[in-house]
Amino acid sequence: MAWSSRSVPGDSQVAPDRFRRPVWLWLVPILSLALTGVAWHVTRVSTAARAADRFKFRTSMIRAVIEERLESHISVLRGVVGLFHASGNVPAEEWERYLQAVPPESPPGLQGVGFRAHTPRAERSAFTVLYVHPTTNENLRALGSDVFTEPVRHEAMTRALDQGMPALSGQVRLVQEGAASAQPGFVMLLPVYAPGRPTSSVDERRAALRGVVSGAFRARDLMDSIFGGQHWDVDFEIYDGAVPSGPGLVYRSAPDGPAVADTANSDVLSQRLRLDIGGHRWLLIARPAVSFMSFSDRYQYWLIAGGGIAINLLLAAGFWASATVRRRAVVMAEGMSQAVRAGEAQTQLMVDSITDHAIFRLDSERNVASWNASAERMLGYSEAEAIS
């Protein structure tokens, strides 16, 4: 039996390419990290969009509820105007019976209803409070007063008389207010014209004027009666006019918190809405309250990012370990192959050193696979002839 003396050049060196990290080892974690980033961005954008839609809806609801409540108060005042149109001269007893049947408290927040009789004068007209309801101590303070000369009330009164429409005044201090419990107030005014008199023009309306029905409101009491302390997780402020200012503040939903107008501009979610009521403008500034965003809304996309990164690290660690095991297996296999080839080379040297014996090796099909020099000398066949 003989061994072949052939060797493979460079078998003792392992090809460097075999130990380079495969492309997929880097590609898979990169793709996984990219998908995590996409999921984080999509979740963040969708969460913000849902929060913005919910915030806008709730802010619009706040405006709608305020407008609806004030419209209900205007309806009460219109009913009082209708009483004067139907009865002509309304005595105090009839006034009281009517308002007891339709109390101003039916929509809460109305401090009181009054009737100001118009007294034409050469120098200026007088509007003296003749009736009030309910007849509480606070409302009784208004009897006999004439505040038409006060600029804010004068502007609203003139607007109501000339337009023949409900007119909301700017912020005023109510006559009913005491010093200890003062809060912003405003009045709603509706003109009362003599029945059957034309009222198509300003001059005709002024000539037919009999008086004014007024509703007095304490702003904080009104808004608290509307919302009951529940603002749908939205903090808001209402300002008299189109520009927020300290003196123009009518109502603040969170009196102990920071001013909404000072922080709304820096919030991602904030809104300014215009309220036009009775020909007068209010400014509603809103921002989300601390409780507006739930835990899942606030941290969902960060949880997704953290989970994605954790999974990505696990994948990378698994792939890296797999590649390391493969590399070690390749190194071990190469080492074993080199050892086998070295053993074969040593055996072949030993065989070639034997000169007094013919040594050859047959393969599985009984063909000559190797043929040493002694076999060639003794048997007379060259290696090429024996192997062919």
C-alpha positions as CSV (number, residue, x, y, z in Angstrom):
1,M,0.0,0.0,0.0
2,A,1.3,3.4,-0.9
3,W,0.5,7.1,-0.2
4,S,0.4,9.9,-2.6
5,S,3.0,12.6,-2.3
6,R,0.9,15.4,-3.8
7,S,0.4,18.5,-1.7
8,V,-1.8,21.6,-2.0
9,P,0.1,24.9,-2.2
10,G,-0.8,27.4,0.5
11,D,-2.6,24.8,2.6
12,S,-0.8,26.0,5.7
13,Q,-2.4,29.4,5.4
14,V,-6.1,30.1,6.1
15,A,-7.7,32.4,3.5
16,P,-8.5,35.8,5.1
17,D,-11.9,36.0,3.4
18,R,-13.1,33.1,5.5
19,F,-12.9,35.1,8.7
20,R,-14.5,38.3,7.5
21,R,-17.9,39.1,9.2
22,P,-20.6,38.2,6.7
23,V,-22.7,41.1,5.3
24,W,-25.9,39.9,6.8
25,L,-24.3,40.1,10.3
26,W,-24.3,43.9,9.9
27,L,-27.3,44.2,7.5
28,V,-29.9,42.6,9.7
29,P,-29.3,44.7,12.8
30,I,-29.2,47.9,10.7
31,L,-32.5,47.0,9.0
32,S,-34.0,46.1,12.4
33,L,-32.8,49.4,13.9
34,A,-34.2,51.3,10.9
35,L,-37.6,49.6,11.3
36,T,-37.6,50.5,15.0
37,G,-36.9,54.1,14.0
38,V,-39.7,54.1,11.5
39,A,-42.1,52.6,14.1
40,W,-41.1,55.2,16.6
41,H,-41.6,58.0,14.2
42,V,-45.0,56.7,12.9
43,T,-46.3,56.1,16.4
44,R,-45.1,59.5,17.6
45,V,-46.7,61.3,14.7
46,S,-50.0,59.4,15.0
47,T,-50.1,59.9,18.7
48,A,-49.5,63.6,18.3
49,A,-52.2,63.8,15.6
50,R,-54.8,62.1,17.7
51,A,-53.9,64.3,20.7
52,A,-54.2,67.4,18.5
53,D,-57.6,66.3,17.1
54,R,-58.9,65.5,20.6
55,F,-57.6,68.8,21.9
56,K,-59.2,70.8,19.1
57,F,-62.5,69.0,19.6
58,R,-62.5,69.7,23.3
59,T,-61.5,73.3,22.9
60,S,-64.3,73.7,20.3
61,M,-66.7,72.1,22.8
62,I,-65.7,74.6,25.5
63,R,-66.4,77.5,23.1
64,A,-69.7,75.9,22.0
65,V,-70.9,75.3,25.5
66,I,-70.1,78.9,26.5
67,E,-71.9,80.3,23.5
68,E,-74.9,78.0,24.0
69,R,-75.2,79.1,27.7
70,L,-75.1,82.8,26.9
71,E,-77.6,82.2,24.1
72,S,-79.9,80.6,26.6
73,H,-79.5,83.7,28.8
74,I,-80.3,85.9,25.9
75,S,-83.5,83.8,25.4
76,V,-84.5,84.6,28.9
77,L,-84.0,88.3,28.3
78,R,-85.9,88.1,25.1
79,G,-88.8,86.7,27.0
80,V,-88.8,89.7,29.3
81,V,-88.7,92.0,26.3
82,G,-91.7,90.1,25.0
83,L,-93.5,90.8,28.3
84,F,-93.2,94.5,27.8
85,H,-94.3,94.2,24.1
86,A,-97.4,92.3,25.1
87,S,-98.4,94.2,28.2
88,G,-97.3,97.8,27.4
89,N,-96.9,99.2,30.9
90,V,-95.7,96.4,33.2
91,P,-96.4,96.9,36.9
92,A,-94.0,95.6,39.5
93,E,-96.4,92.8,40.5
94,E,-96.6,91.5,36.9
95,W,-92.9,91.8,36.5
96,E,-92.4,89.7,39.7
97,R,-95.0,87.1,38.7
98,Y,-93.5,86.6,35.3
99,L,-89.9,86.2,36.5
100,Q,-90.9,83.9,39.2
101,A,-92.6,81.7,36.6
102,V,-89.5,81.9,34.4
103,P,-86.7,82.3,36.9
104,P,-83.3,83.6,35.7
105,E,-81.7,80.7,37.5
106,S,-83.2,78.3,35.0
107,P,-79.9,78.7,33.1
108,P,-77.5,79.1,36.1
109,G,-75.0,81.9,36.2
110,L,-77.2,84.9,35.7
111,Q,-76.8,87.2,38.7
112,G,-80.0,89.1,38.1
113,V,-82.3,90.6,35.5
114,G,-83.2,94.3,35.5
115,F,-85.3,96.8,33.6
116,R,-83.9,100.2,33.0
117,A,-86.6,102.8,32.1
118,H,-85.6,105.3,29.4
119,T,-86.0,109.0,30.4
120,P,-85.3,111.4,27.5
121,R,-83.6,114.6,28.5
122,A,-82.2,117.5,26.5
123,E,-78.6,117.1,27.7
124,R,-78.6,113.3,27.8
125,S,-80.9,110.4,28.2
126,A,-81.2,108.6,31.6
127,F,-81.6,104.9,32.1
128,T,-82.7,104.3,35.6
129,V,-83.0,100.8,37.0
130,L,-86.7,100.4,37.8
131,Y,-87.1,96.6,38.4
132,V,-84.7,93.8,39.5
133,H,-85.1,90.1,40.0
134,P,-84.4,88.2,42.1
135,T,-84.8,90.8,44.9
136,T,-81.7,89.9,46.8
137,N,-79.7,92.3,48.9
138,E,-77.0,92.5,46.1
139,N,-79.5,93.1,43.3
140,L,-81.4,95.8,45.4
141,R,-78.3,97.9,45.3
142,A,-78.9,98.5,41.6
143,L,-82.4,100.0,42.0
144,G,-82.5,103.7,41.0
145,S,-79.0,103.7,39.7
146,D,-78.1,105.1,36.3
147,V,-74.7,103.9,35.0
148,F,-75.2,104.9,31.4
149,T,-72.4,107.4,31.7
150,E,-69.8,104.7,32.5
151,P,-67.8,104.2,29.2
152,V,-68.0,100.4,28.9
153,R,-71.7,100.3,29.7
154,H,-72.4,103.4,27.5
155,E,-70.7,101.7,24.5
156,A,-72.8,98.5,24.9
157,M,-76.0,100.4,25.6
158,T,-75.5,102.6,22.4
159,R,-74.8,99.4,20.4
160,A,-78.0,97.7,21.7
161,L,-80.2,100.7,21.1
162,D,-78.9,101.6,17.6
163,Q,-78.8,98.0,16.3
164,G,-81.9,96.7,18.0
165,M,-79.9,93.6,18.9
166,P,-78.6,92.0,22.1
167,A,-75.3,93.7,23.1
168,L,-72.7,92.2,25.5
169,S,-70.7,94.8,27.4
170,G,-67.0,94.6,28.1
171,Q,-65.7,93.8,31.5
172,V,-67.3,95.9,34.3
173,R,-67.6,96.0,38.0
174,L,-71.2,95.1,38.8
175,V,-73.3,97.4,41.0
176,Q,-74.2,94.2,42.9
177,E,-70.6,93.4,43.8
178,G,-69.3,93.7,47.4
179,A,-65.7,94.6,48.1
180,A,-64.8,91.3,49.6
181,S,-66.2,89.0,46.8
182,A,-65.6,91.1,43.7
183,Q,-65.0,89.3,40.5
184,P,-65.1,90.3,36.8
185,G,-68.5,91.0,35.5
186,F,-70.4,91.9,32.3
187,V,-73.9,92.8,31.3
188,M,-76.2,91.8,28.4
189,L,-78.5,94.5,27.2
190,L,-81.7,94.2,25.0
191,P,-83.7,97.3,24.0
192,V,-87.4,97.6,24.6
193,Y,-89.4,99.6,22.0
194,A,-92.9,100.9,22.2
195,P,-95.4,98.4,20.5
196,G,-96.5,99.4,17.1
197,R,-93.7,102.0,16.5
198,P,-91.5,101.6,13.5
199,T,-87.9,100.5,14.2
200,S,-86.4,100.2,10.7
201,S,-83.7,102.9,11.2
202,V,-81.5,104.1,14.0
203,D,-83.6,107.3,14.3
204,E,-86.9,105.3,14.5
205,R,-85.4,103.0,17.1
206,R,-84.3,105.9,19.2
207,A,-87.7,107.5,19.0
208,A,-89.5,104.3,19.9
209,L,-87.2,103.4,22.8
210,R,-88.9,102.7,26.2
211,G,-86.1,101.1,28.1
212,V,-83.6,98.3,28.3
213,V,-83.7,94.8,29.8
214,S,-80.4,93.9,31.2
215,G,-78.8,90.7,32.6
216,A,-75.9,91.0,35.0
217,F,-73.3,88.2,35.1
218,R,-70.5,87.4,37.5
219,A,-67.9,85.7,35.2
220,R,-66.5,83.1,37.6
221,D,-69.9,82.1,38.9
222,L,-71.2,81.8,35.3
223,M,-68.3,79.7,34.0
224,D,-68.2,77.4,37.1
225,S,-71.9,76.8,36.7
226,I,-71.3,75.9,33.0
227,F,-68.4,73.5,33.6
228,G,-68.7,72.5,37.2
229,G,-64.9,72.3,37.5
230,Q,-64.7,69.9,34.6
231,H,-62.9,71.2,31.5
232,W,-62.2,68.0,29.7
233,D,-58.5,68.0,30.7
234,V,-58.0,71.5,29.1
235,D,-56.9,74.6,30.9
236,F,-58.2,77.9,29.4
237,E,-58.5,81.6,29.9
238,I,-61.0,84.1,28.6
239,Y,-60.0,87.6,27.9
240,D,-62.2,90.6,27.2
241,G,-61.2,91.8,23.7
242,A,-58.8,90.4,21.1
243,V,-55.5,90.7,23.0
244,P,-54.7,88.9,26.3
245,S,-53.9,91.2,29.2
246,G,-54.0,91.1,32.9
247,P,-56.8,93.6,33.4
248,G,-58.9,92.0,30.6
249,L,-58.9,88.6,32.2
250,V,-62.5,87.4,32.5
251,Y,-62.0,83.8,33.7
252,R,-59.2,81.3,34.3
253,S,-60.1,77.6,34.6
254,A,-57.0,76.9,36.8
255,P,-56.6,79.9,39.1
256,D,-53.8,78.4,41.0
257,G,-51.7,77.4,38.0
258,P,-49.6,79.4,35.6
259,A,-51.3,81.8,33.2
260,V,-52.3,80.0,30.0
261,A,-51.5,83.0,27.9
262,D,-47.9,82.9,29.2
263,T,-47.3,79.3,28.3
264,A,-49.6,78.5,25.4
265,N,-47.3,79.8,22.7
266,S,-44.5,77.4,23.8
267,D,-46.8,74.3,24.0
268,V,-47.1,72.0,21.0
269,L,-50.8,72.0,21.6
270,S,-52.4,75.3,22.2
271,Q,-55.2,77.2,20.6
272,R,-56.7,80.7,20.4
273,L,-60.4,80.9,19.6
274,R,-62.5,84.0,19.0
275,L,-65.9,84.2,20.7
276,D,-68.4,86.8,19.3
277,I,-71.3,87.1,21.6
278,G,-73.8,90.0,21.5
279,G,-71.6,92.0,19.2
280,H,-68.6,91.8,21.6
281,R,-65.4,89.8,21.2
282,W,-63.8,87.5,23.7
283,L,-60.5,85.6,23.3
284,L,-60.3,82.0,24.5
285,I,-56.8,80.7,25.0
286,A,-56.5,77.0,25.7
287,R,-53.8,74.5,26.4
288,P,-53.8,70.8,27.5
289,A,-53.9,70.2,31.2
290,V,-51.3,67.9,32.8
291,S,-53.8,65.1,32.8
292,F,-54.7,65.5,29.1
293,M,-52.1,63.0,27.9
294,S,-52.5,59.5,29.2
295,F,-49.5,57.4,30.2
296,S,-49.7,55.3,27.0
297,D,-50.1,58.5,24.8
298,R,-47.2,60.1,26.5
299,Y,-44.7,57.2,26.5
300,Q,-46.0,54.7,23.9
301,Y,-43.5,55.7,21.2
302,W,-40.6,55.6,23.7
303,L,-41.7,52.2,24.8
304,I,-41.7,51.1,21.2
305,A,-38.3,52.6,20.6
306,G,-36.9,50.9,23.8
307,G,-38.4,47.6,22.9
308,G,-37.1,47.8,19.3
309,I,-33.6,48.6,20.4
310,A,-33.6,45.8,23.0
311,I,-34.8,43.3,20.3
312,N,-32.2,44.7,17.9
313,L,-29.4,44.2,20.5
314,L,-30.6,40.6,21.1
315,L,-30.6,39.9,17.4
316,A,-27.1,41.4,17.0
317,A,-25.8,39.4,19.9
318,G,-27.3,36.2,18.5
319,F,-25.9,36.8,15.0
320,W,-22.5,37.8,16.4
321,A,-22.4,34.6,18.5
322,S,-23.4,32.5,15.6
323,A,-20.7,34.1,13.4
324,T,-18.1,33.6,16.2
325,V,-19.0,29.9,16.5
326,R,-18.8,29.5,12.7
327,R,-15.4,31.2,12.7
328,R,-14.1,28.9,15.4
329,A,-15.4,25.9,13.5
330,V,-13.7,27.0,10.3
331,V,-10.4,27.6,12.2
332,M,-10.7,24.2,13.8
333,A,-11.4,22.5,10.5
334,E,-8.5,24.2,8.8
335,G,-6.2,23.2,11.6
336,M,-7.3,19.6,11.4
337,S,-6.9,19.6,7.6
338,Q,-3.4,21.0,7.9
339,A,-2.6,18.3,10.5
340,V,-3.8,15.6,8.2
341,R,-1.9,17.0,5.3
342,A,1.3,17.3,7.4
343,G,0.8,13.6,8.5
344,E,0.4,12.5,4.9
345,A,3.5,14.4,3.9
346,Q,5.5,12.8,6.7
347,T,4.2,9.4,5.7
348,Q,5.1,10.0,2.1
349,L,8.6,11.0,3.1
350,M,8.9,7.8,5.1
351,V,7.6,5.8,2.1
352,D,10.0,7.5,-0.3
353,S,12.9,6.7,2.0
354,I,12.3,2.9,1.6
355,T,14.3,1.7,-1.4
356,D,14.2,-2.0,-1.1
357,H,10.4,-2.5,-1.3
358,A,7.9,-1.7,-3.9
359,I,5.1,0.3,-2.3
360,F,1.9,1.4,-4.1
361,R,-1.7,2.2,-3.1
362,L,-4.9,1.1,-4.7
363,D,-8.1,3.1,-4.6
364,S,-11.6,1.7,-4.0
365,E,-11.9,0.6,-7.6
366,R,-8.6,-1.3,-7.4
367,N,-6.8,1.2,-9.6
368,V,-3.3,2.3,-8.8
369,A,-3.5,5.6,-6.9
370,S,0.3,6.0,-6.0
371,W,3.5,4.4,-7.1
372,N,6.9,4.8,-5.4
373,A,10.4,4.9,-7.0
374,S,11.3,1.4,-5.8
375,A,8.1,-0.1,-7.4
376,E,9.2,1.6,-10.7
377,R,12.7,0.2,-10.4
378,M,11.6,-3.3,-9.4
379,L,8.6,-3.8,-11.6
380,G,9.7,-1.8,-14.6
381,Y,6.7,0.5,-14.9
382,S,6.9,4.2,-14.4
383,E,4.5,6.0,-12.1
384,A,2.6,7.5,-15.1
385,E,2.3,4.1,-16.7
386,A,1.1,2.4,-13.4
387,I,-1.4,5.1,-12.5
388,S,-2.9,5.4,-16.0
